[in-house]
Amino acid sequence: MSEDTTELLAYIQRQIEEITSIHAEAEKALNAVQGKDHVTKWKRKVVDGLAPHVSPAYLQHITKEWLETTYFVGDVFDELADEVDMCRRHLKKLAKDIQTTGIP
């Protein structure tokens, strides 16, 4: 595994930990609106962080999924949880794809 790949996998793991922390803080503070704002800023940061490493097609896909799609389920805390889960799933899948087939 190349040094770039190892660094990218470490970056992805840090981001999974960071989004988990953001979500926990929002739940603890009982402030889903502020949590949603933090998640939105985090998503933009991660998309920008992935940009130099992934293909334009993958970047377009994740930008659409993360920044252009909104999920409405009625309860703000449920929406936040769903959004965080979606981001974690994408990052875990990206890490697995990198380990098995390389950087998309």
C-alpha positions in Angstrom: 0.0 0.0 0.0 1.4 3.4 -1.0 2.1 6.2 1.5 -0.7 8.3 -0.1 -3.2 5.4 0.3 -2.1 4.9 3.9 -2.5 8.7 4.6 -5.9 8.7 2.9 -7.1 5.8 5.0 -5.9 7.5 8.2 -7.7 10.7 7.1 -10.9 8.8 6.5 -10.7 7.1 9.9 -10.1 10.5 11.6 -13.2 11.9 9.8 -15.3 8.9 11.0 -14.2 9.7 14.6 -14.9 13.4 14.1 -18.4 13.0 12.8 -19.2 10.6 15.6 -18.0 13.2 18.1 -20.0 16.0 16.4 -23.1 13.8 16.6 -22.5 12.9 20.3 -22.0 16.6 21.2 -25.2 17.6 19.5 -27.2 14.9 21.3 -25.6 15.8 24.6 -26.3 19.5 24.2 -29.8 18.7 22.9 -29.2 21.0 20.0 -29.9 19.3 16.7 -29.9 22.5 14.7 -26.4 23.4 15.8 -25.4 19.8 15.3 -26.8 19.9 11.8 -24.8 23.1 11.1 -21.6 21.4 12.4 -22.3 18.3 10.2 -22.8 20.5 7.1 -19.5 22.3 7.7 -17.8 19.0 8.4 -19.2 17.5 5.1 -17.8 20.4 3.1 -14.4 20.1 4.8 -14.3 16.3 4.0 -15.4 16.8 0.4 -12.6 19.4 0.0 -10.2 17.0 1.8 -11.0 14.1 -0.5 -10.8 16.2 -3.7 -7.1 15.8 -4.4 -7.2 12.1 -3.8 -10.3 10.7 -5.5 -11.5 10.7 -9.1 -13.7 13.5 -10.4 -16.5 11.0 -10.8 -16.3 9.9 -7.2 -16.0 13.5 -6.0 -19.1 14.4 -8.0 -21.0 11.4 -6.5 -20.1 12.2 -2.9 -20.8 15.9 -3.4 -24.3 15.1 -4.7 -25.0 12.7 -1.9 -23.6 14.8 0.9 -24.2 18.4 -0.1 -27.1 18.4 -2.5 -29.4 15.8 -1.0 -31.6 16.6 2.0 -33.3 14.0 4.2 -36.6 14.8 5.9 -38.0 12.4 8.5 -39.8 14.9 10.7 -37.7 14.8 13.9 -34.6 16.9 13.8 -32.6 14.5 15.9 -33.6 11.6 13.7 -32.6 13.6 10.6 -29.3 14.4 12.2 -28.7 10.7 13.1 -29.6 9.6 9.6 -27.3 12.1 8.0 -24.4 11.1 10.3 -25.0 7.4 9.6 -25.1 8.1 5.9 -21.7 9.9 6.1 -20.2 7.1 8.2 -21.4 4.5 5.7 -19.9 6.3 2.8 -16.6 6.8 4.5 -16.4 3.1 5.7 -17.3 2.0 2.1 -14.7 4.3 0.7 -12.0 2.9 3.0 -13.0 -0.7 2.1 -12.9 0.1 -1.6 -9.5 1.7 -1.2 -8.2 -1.4 0.6 -9.6 -3.9 -2.0 -9.6 -2.1 -5.3 -7.7 1.1 -4.9 -8.7 4.8 -4.7 -11.9 5.4 -6.8 
